[in-house]
Amino acid sequence: MAQVTYDEVLRLAEQLTPAEQQALIAHLQELAEHRALTDDEWDALFDSLKMNIMPAAEFSLRRADWYDDDGR
């Protein structure tokens, strides 16, 4: 069997239809669920869940501003 490079896989995945891409993603996620993640894989997964959005200008850390109560 010929060796396939990562770049070739990416190029081929980009040629798939959106439905095929979703099926590929589901398949890879299922494979990943059946084995333990390495530390690097866990870090990459965690980083992919982070959002790069700044809080609104009116953001407040005060509980009273969020719940409008006396904290009890």
N, C-alpha and C positions, 0 to 999 in steps of 0.2 A: 504494500500500500504506500502510495506517495505521501511524503510529509507535507502538511499544510501549515502555512505560517499564520500567525495571528492577524496580520494585515490582510491576508487573503480572505480570512473568515469575515473580517469587518467589511471588506469590499463586497463580498457576496451577500452578507446580511442586509446591506443597504439596497440591494437589488430586489429584495423580497417585497411583496405587497404588504400594506399595513396589517392585514389579517395574519399573514404568514409571520411577520415580525412579532406580533403579539403571541402567536403560537410558540415561536422560538423562545421568547422571554418566559412564557409559562413552563416550557420544558426545562429550561436552564434553572428556573427557580425550584422546580420539583426535584431536580438532581441535587441541588445545593441543600435542600431540606433533609436529605437522607444521609448526610455526613456532617461531621463537625467542621466548623469554619476555623481556618487558621487565624492567628492574631491579625495578620495583614488583611485578610478577607473581611474579618469582623470590623476592623477600622474603616475599610473602604465602604462597607455597607452602612455603617453609622454615618460616615461623612456624606453619603448620598442622600440621607434623610434630612440633613440640615438645610435650613432655608436661609438665604442670604438677603433678608429683608430687615431694614431698620424699623424700630418701633416708631409709631406716630409721634409727632412733635408734642402732642399733649399727653404722652405717656407718663404715668405717675407710679411710683413704688408704694405710695401710701394706701393702706387698706381702705381707709375711709373714702378715698376717691373712687375705688372700685365698687364697694358695696354700699356706700352711703349709710353706714350704721356706726355704732359706737364701739365695734370690735368684739362684742360679746357673743 
